[in-house]
Amino acid sequence: MGFKTADLWRKPDLNPVNRKAKSVPVLNPIDRHGRVFFFSWLGFMLAFWAWYAFPPLLTVTIKKDLGLTPEQVANSNIVSLVATLAVRFVCGPLCDLWGPRKVFSAILLVGSIPIGLAPLIKDATGLYIIRLFIGILGGSFVPCQVWCTGWFDKTVVGTANALSGGWGNAGGGITYFIMPAVFDSLVHHWEHTHREAWRITFVVPLICLIACGIGMLVLCEDTPMGKWSERHNVGRDLEARDISGAVVSVPGTIADREPSGATTPAGGKVSSDDLEKGTASSPHATSTNLALPGATAMMETAHAEVIQAPSFRTSLSIVFSLHALFHVATYACSFGGELAVNSVLSSYYLKNFPYLGQTRASNYAAVFGFLNFLTRPLGGVVGDVLYNVSGGNLWLKKAWVHACGVVAGALLVVIGVLDPHDLGVMIGLVVVMAVFLEAGNGANFALLPHVYPHANGVLSGLTGAGGNLGGVVFAIVFRFMDGGSDYAKAFWVIGVMHIALNLVVCWVPPVPKGQIGGR
């Protein structure tokens, strides 16, 4: 099914087996699928903004107020990633157990507590503690992706995940605009001191987090089937409304051949209105169709993709699988690199171009994060296009992940070796590098839903944690390059690591041999 502009706002056609949407209603938050998509990206964007609320003001204002050394600033950047690593790892199984909506909302509401306590910081120790617990908010990425995967069909899941993740990641750019802007307003228009102003600034993300966390609980559902406990009811629309004779696209690409003369609404597609009103039907289908081998295989595939409550044995087998290694390694490069660069970019600009000042350096650094509005979605969209035009070839999706990783690594090396002191050259190189680095994130989570679909939360959490592990490792690289100030050398070292890791895991098959579903 090709893209139509109307898909952006109309109610999507649904897969009649699992009620997953076959398009992403980006501009329709009234529709239940559109509403889940809206809260997915909004919740992650607000969490990312609050998670990175410190760096825009840390380089000058907070550093001066708390009397911090460059090493202490670098240490706080590392600390902020450590908690997120642990939370993401735990969030995966929790999403499979309780559902991603509840986990998502809990992270936002619990994470708002350290944001509210941030104004009480008095020294480096307090900064470490608060940034450690604010790192909880970084774990929101996992339920964001698991929730979207549960609501969107395999033909568009890469796009849905990339859009929600990319727009969420853009919170890293928003924070570089909003935090300095609010700070400047409090100083110049409300006449607060610098010491007071940076503390009051944290009230803004606090209010947004609480509002979004409550809205998610009140206005959204767990799964297309209803409650999380009802997620196993896939196929009930086939049985209840007798549309099993239709050719439907379900995860696993197993579908019946349409019997001669059989018809379905909208030429074989079932709209959300049809399912909600109970009007979807196939006038030529009979109950015996469910006994056909193709229909049986279709139902087995659908049930195999329903998320199961995680067991220790299953989780352990996934953690130590080659496919998990591939996703962790490549996401450690793409997202880990993004986190580390996002933490130091304004400082790098300020070092090479001291005339910019704190606010202008932050504004230029914000471009890196804002590009996520386009770049991460690009990674997912390209992955879906490659998958659809190749008839479901997952090797092409995987090759796209590696292409992004290797090119991004090469560009990081170029930036590090050149260490540009021409502002135009610097911005241009950072922008091109960001395109491939951030597209790699979307490409990774376009492929991930195909792997271990029955344990999507476990693999998503593990991969998300891998991204943070990469962020910690790369932040340590920045920390120990000339006491945290030789950014250029750190860039090329990280670039070499990107290229090496992508090449090491390039031979791993995209999905396990013999896996039912996900293909």
C-alpha positions in Angstrom: 0.0 0.0 0.0 1.6 3.2 -1.2 1.7 6.4 0.8 -1.2 8.9 0.4 -1.2 12.4 1.8 -4.6 11.7 3.3 -3.1 9.0 5.5 -1.6 11.7 7.6 -5.0 12.6 9.0 -7.6 10.0 8.1 -8.4 7.0 10.2 -6.0 4.2 9.2 -6.9 0.9 7.6 -6.3 -1.8 10.1 -4.9 -5.3 9.9 -8.0 -7.4 10.7 -6.0 -10.0 12.7 -4.4 -7.7 15.3 -6.0 -4.3 14.6 -2.6 -2.7 13.9 -2.7 0.4 11.7 -1.3 0.2 8.2 -0.6 3.9 8.1 0.6 6.5 10.6 -2.1 9.1 11.3 0.4 11.8 12.3 -2.1 14.6 12.2 -5.0 12.8 13.8 -4.7 12.6 17.6 -8.5 12.0 17.9 -8.1 8.5 16.4 -7.0 6.0 19.0 -3.9 5.0 16.9 -3.1 8.6 16.2 -3.4 9.4 19.9 -1.0 6.7 20.9 1.5 7.9 18.3 1.0 11.5 19.6 1.7 10.7 23.2 4.6 8.3 22.2 6.6 11.1 20.6 5.5 13.9 22.9 6.3 11.9 26.0 9.7 10.9 24.8 10.4 14.5 23.6 9.6 16.0 27.0 11.6 13.3 28.7 14.6 13.9 26.5 14.4 17.7 27.0 14.3 17.3 30.8 17.0 14.6 30.7 19.3 17.1 28.9 18.1 20.2 30.7 21.5 20.8 32.3 24.0 20.9 29.5 22.8 24.2 27.9 23.4 26.1 31.1 26.1 23.9 32.5 29.0 25.2 30.4 29.0 28.7 31.9 26.2 29.6 34.3 25.8 26.5 36.5 29.5 25.8 36.3 30.3 29.2 37.7 27.5 29.2 40.3 28.5 25.8 41.7 32.3 26.3 41.3 32.7 23.3 39.0 35.9 22.2 37.3 35.9 20.9 33.7 36.4 17.4 35.0 33.4 17.6 37.3 31.2 18.8 34.4 32.4 15.8 32.3 31.8 13.5 35.3 28.2 14.7 35.6 27.6 14.0 31.9 28.7 10.4 32.5 26.6 10.0 35.6 23.5 11.2 33.8 23.8 8.2 31.4 24.5 5.5 34.0 21.0 5.5 35.5 19.4 5.5 32.1 21.4 2.4 31.1 20.0 0.5 34.1 16.4 1.8 33.7 16.3 0.9 30.0 17.5 -2.6 30.7 14.8 -3.1 33.4 12.1 -1.3 31.4 12.1 -3.9 28.6 10.8 -6.8 30.6 8.5 -4.5 32.5 6.9 -3.4 29.3 6.3 -7.1 28.4 4.9 -7.7 31.9 2.7 -4.7 32.5 2.4 -2.9 29.2 4.4 0.0 27.8 1.7 2.7 28.5 1.9 2.2 32.3 5.7 2.0 32.3 5.9 5.1 30.1 3.7 7.1 32.4 5.5 5.9 35.5 8.9 7.0 34.1 7.6 10.5 33.3 6.0 11.0 36.8 8.9 9.5 38.8 11.4 11.3 36.7 9.7 14.6 37.4 10.7 14.3 41.0 14.5 14.9 40.5 13.6 17.6 38.0 11.6 19.4 40.7 14.5 19.0 43.2 17.2 20.3 40.7 16.9 23.9 42.1 18.2 22.7 45.5 21.6 21.7 44.2 24.5 23.4 46.0 27.7 21.6 44.9 29.1 19.0 42.6 27.9 16.1 44.7 24.3 17.4 44.6 24.7 17.8 40.8 25.9 14.2 40.5 23.0 12.8 42.5 20.3 14.8 40.8 21.6 14.1 37.3 21.8 10.4 38.2 18.1 10.3 39.1 17.1 12.5 36.2 18.6 9.8 34.0 15.5 7.8 34.8 13.8 9.9 32.1 16.1 8.5 29.4 14.5 5.1 29.9 11.3 6.5 28.4 12.6 5.5 25.0 11.9 1.8 25.5 8.2 2.0 26.2 7.9 4.6 23.5 9.2 2.1 20.9 7.4 -0.9 22.4 4.1 1.0 22.5 4.4 2.0 18.8 5.4 -1.5 17.7 2.2 -2.8 19.3 0.0 -0.4 17.4 1.4 -0.3 13.9 1.6 -3.0 11.2 5.0 -4.4 10.1 4.7 -2.5 6.8 4.9 0.8 8.6 6.4 0.0 12.0 9.8 1.3 11.0 8.3 4.6 10.1 6.2 4.8 13.2 9.1 4.0 15.5 11.5 6.3 13.7 9.0 9.2 13.8 8.2 8.8 17.5 11.9 8.2 18.4 13.2 11.0 16.1 10.8 13.6 17.2 11.4 12.5 20.8 15.2 12.8 20.3 14.6 16.3 19.0 14.0 17.1 22.7 17.8 17.2 22.8 17.7 20.2 20.4 14.7 21.8 22.1 16.4 21.9 25.4 19.3 23.9 23.9 16.8 26.6 22.8 14.2 26.6 25.6 16.5 26.5 28.6 18.8 29.4 27.6 15.7 31.3 26.4 13.8 30.9 29.7 17.0 31.7 31.6 17.6 34.9 29.6 14.0 36.0 30.0 14.2 35.5 33.8 17.4 37.5 34.0 16.6 40.4 31.6 12.8 40.8 32.0 12.1 39.5 35.5 15.4 40.8 36.9 16.4 37.5 38.7 20.0 36.9 39.4 21.8 34.2 37.5 21.8 32.0 40.6 18.1 32.2 40.9 17.2 32.1 37.2 18.8 28.8 36.3 17.0 27.1 39.2 13.6 28.6 38.3 14.1 27.4 34.7 13.6 23.8 35.8 9.9 24.5 36.7 9.0 24.5 32.9 10.0 20.9 32.1 8.6 19.8 35.5 5.0 21.0 34.6 5.2 19.5 31.1 6.3 16.0 32.4 3.5 15.8 35.0 0.8 16.9 32.5 2.0 14.4 29.8 2.3 11.5 32.3 -1.2 12.0 33.6 -2.7 12.5 30.1 -1.1 9.3 28.8 -2.9 7.3 31.6 -6.2 9.0 31.1 -6.5 9.3 27.3 -4.8 6.2 25.8 -5.1 2.5 25.8 -2.6 -0.3 26.2 -3.1 -2.3 23.0 -5.3 -2.2 19.9 -7.3 -5.0 21.5 -7.9 -3.0 24.7 -6.3 -3.7 28.0 -2.9 -5.3 28.3 -4.5 -8.5 29.6 -6.5 -8.7 26.4 -3.5 -8.5 24.0 -3.8 -12.3 23.3 -7.2 -11.8 21.6 -5.7 -11.4 18.2 -7.9 -12.8 15.4 -11.1 -12.4 17.3 -12.4 -10.1 14.5 -11.8 -12.8 12.0 -13.9 -15.2 14.0 -16.5 -12.8 15.2 -17.1 -11.0 11.9 -16.3 -13.9 9.5 -13.7 -12.1 7.3 -11.2 -14.9 7.2 -11.5 -15.3 3.4 -9.9 -11.9 2.8 -6.3 -11.4 1.8 -4.8 -9.6 4.8 -1.3 -8.5 5.5 -0.2 -9.8 8.8 3.2 -10.0 10.5 5.1 -12.9 9.0 3.8 -12.3 5.4 1.6 -15.4 5.5 -1.8 -14.8 4.0 -4.5 -16.8 2.4 -5.1 -16.5 -1.3 -8.5 -14.9 -1.7 -11.2 -17.3 -2.8 -12.8 -16.7 -6.1 -15.4 -14.0 -5.8 -14.6 -13.1 -2.2 -14.7 -9.4 -1.4 -14.0 -7.2 1.5 -14.7 -3.6 2.3 -12.4 -1.1 0.6 -10.9 -3.7 -1.7 -9.6 -6.1 0.9 -8.7 -3.6 3.5 -10.5 -3.1 6.8 -10.8 0.3 8.2 -10.8 1.2 11.9 -14.5 2.3 11.5 -15.4 -1.2 10.1 -13.8 -2.9 13.1 -15.2 -0.5 15.7 -18.8 -0.7 14.2 -18.6 -4.4 13.4 -19.4 -3.9 9.7 -16.3 -5.6 8.3 -17.4 -8.7 6.5 -16.7 -11.0 3.6 -20.0 -12.0 2.0 -18.4 -15.1 0.3 -16.5 -16.3 3.3 -17.7 -19.0 5.5 -16.7 -20.3 8.9 -14.9 -23.2 7.2 -12.3 -20.8 6.0 -10.7 -20.7 9.4 -9.9 -24.4 8.9 -7.9 -23.8 5.8 -4.2 -24.4 6.1 -3.3 -20.8 5.1 -5.7 -19.4 7.6 -4.3 -21.6 10.3 -0.8 -20.6 9.5 -1.8 -17.0 9.5 -3.4 -17.3 13.0 -0.3 -19.2 14.3 1.9 -16.4 13.0 -0.2 -13.7 14.6 -0.3 -15.5 18.0 3.5 -16.1 17.8 4.0 -12.3 17.7 1.9 -11.5 20.7 4.1 -10.3 23.5 4.5 -12.8 26.3 5.2 -12.3 30.0 9.0 -12.6 30.1 10.6 -15.6 31.8 14.2 -15.6 33.0 15.1 -18.4 30.6 13.7 -16.6 27.6 15.2 -13.3 28.5 18.6 -14.9 29.1 18.6 -16.6 25.7 17.8 -13.3 24.0 20.4 -11.3 26.0 23.2 -13.7 24.8 22.0 -14.1 21.2 24.0 -12.9 18.2 21.0 -10.8 17.1 20.9 -8.9 20.4 24.7 -8.4 20.0 24.1 -6.8 16.6 21.4 -4.4 17.8 23.3 -3.5 21.0 26.6 -2.9 19.1 25.1 -0.8 16.3 22.8 1.2 18.6 25.7 1.8 21.0 27.4 3.5 18.1 24.5 5.5 16.7 22.5 6.6 19.8 25.5 6.4 22.1 27.4 8.7 19.8 24.5 11.0 19.6 24.2 11.3 23.4 27.9 11.9 23.9 28.1 14.5 21.1 25.0 16.2 22.4 26.6 16.6 25.8 29.7 18.4 24.6 28.7 20.1 21.3 28.0 23.5 22.8 31.3 23.4 24.7 33.1 22.4 21.5 31.6 25.3 19.7 32.5 27.6 22.5 36.1 26.4 22.6 36.7 26.8 18.8 34.5 30.0 18.5 34.6 31.8 21.9 33.0 34.9 20.5 29.7 33.0 20.2 28.9 33.1 24.0 26.8 30.6 25.9 23.4 31.3 24.3 24.6 31.4 20.6 26.8 28.3 21.1 23.8 26.5 22.6 21.7 27.6 19.6 24.2 26.2 17.1 24.5 23.0 19.1 20.6 22.7 19.1 20.7 22.1 15.4 22.2 18.7 16.0 19.3 17.7 18.1 16.7 19.3 16.0 17.8 17.4 13.0 16.1 14.4 14.6 12.8 15.7 13.4 13.9 14.6 9.9 17.0 12.3 10.2 15.8 9.5 12.5 12.4 9.3 10.6 14.5 9.1 7.4 16.3 6.0 8.8 13.0 4.3 9.5 11.3 5.3 6.3 14.2 4.1 4.1 14.2 0.8 6.0 10.4 0.3 5.4 10.8 1.3 1.7 13.7 -1.2 1.2 11.6 -3.9 3.0 8.4 -3.3 0.9 10.0 -2.9 -2.5 12.2 -6.0 -2.0 9.3 -8.2 -1.0 10.3 -8.4 2.6 14.0 -8.7 2.4 15.4 -8.1 5.9 19.0 -8.2 4.8 18.4 -4.9 3.0 17.1 -3.3 6.2 20.2 -4.6 8.0 22.5 -3.3 5.3 21.0 0.1 5.7 21.9 0.1 9.4 25.5 -0.7 8.7 25.7 1.9 5.9 24.6 4.6 8.3 27.0 3.5 10.9 30.1 3.4 8.7 29.4 6.7 7.0 28.7 8.4 10.3 31.9 7.0 11.7 33.9 8.3 8.7 32.5 11.8 9.2 33.3 11.8 12.9 36.9 11.0 11.9 36.9 13.9 9.4 35.6 16.3 12.0 38.2 15.2 14.5 41.1 15.3 12.1 40.2 18.7 10.7 39.1 20.3 14.0 37.4 23.1 12.0 37.9 26.7 13.1 35.7 28.0 10.3 32.1 28.2 11.7 30.5 27.4 8.3 32.7 24.3 7.8 32.1 23.1 11.4 28.3 23.4 11.1 28.3 21.8 7.7 30.3 18.8 8.8 28.2 18.3 12.0 25.0 18.5 10.0 26.0 15.9 7.5 27.4 13.6 10.2 24.2 14.0 12.2 22.1 12.9 9.2 23.8 9.4 9.1 24.3 9.1 12.8 20.7 9.8 13.7 19.3 7.9 10.7 21.1 4.9 12.1 18.9 5.0 15.2 15.7 4.9 13.0 17.2 2.2 10.8 18.0 0.0 13.9 14.5 0.2 15.3 12.9 -0.4 11.9 14.6 -3.8 11.9 14.2 -4.6 15.6 10.4 -5.4 15.6 11.1 -8.2 13.2 13.4 -9.9 15.7 11.9 -11.9 18.7 8.5 -10.3 18.3 7.1 -12.3 21.3 9.8 -10.5 23.5 9.9 -7.1 21.9 10.2 -5.3 25.2 13.2 -7.4 26.3 15.1 -6.8 23.1 14.0 -3.1 22.9 15.2 -2.6 26.5 18.5 -4.4 25.9 19.1 -2.4 22.7 18.1 0.9 24.4 20.5 0.1 27.3 23.2 -0.6 24.7 22.7 2.9 23.3 23.3 4.3 26.8 26.3 2.0 27.3 27.7 3.5 24.1 26.9 7.0 25.5 28.8 6.2 28.7 31.8 4.8 26.9 32.0 7.7 24.5 31.5 10.2 27.3 34.5 8.6 29.1 36.5 9.0 25.9 35.6 12.7 25.9 36.4 12.9 29.7 39.9 11.6 29.3 41.1 13.4 26.2 43.2 16.2 27.8 41.1 16.4 30.9 37.8 16.7 28.9 38.8 19.5 26.6 40.3 17.8 23.5 37.0 17.4 21.7 38.6 16.9 18.3 40.7 13.9 19.3 37.7 12.3 21.0 35.6 12.8 17.8 38.0 10.8 15.6 38.6 8.1 18.2 34.8 7.6 18.4 34.6 7.6 14.6 37.1 4.7 14.4 35.1 2.8 17.0 31.9 3.3 15.0 33.4 1.8 11.8 35.1 -1.1 13.6 31.9 -2.2 15.6 29.7 -2.1 12.5 32.1 -4.3 10.5 32.5 -6.8 13.3 28.7 -7.6 13.4 27.9 -7.2 9.7 27.7 -11.0 9.2 24.9 -11.7 11.8 21.6 -12.7 10.1 18.8 -10.2 10.5 16.5 -12.7 12.3 17.0 -16.1 13.9 16.7 -19.1 11.7 13.3 -20.8 11.9 11.6 -17.9 13.7 7.8 -17.9 13.3 6.6 -14.3 12.6 8.4 -11.1 12.1 9.6 -11.8 8.6 
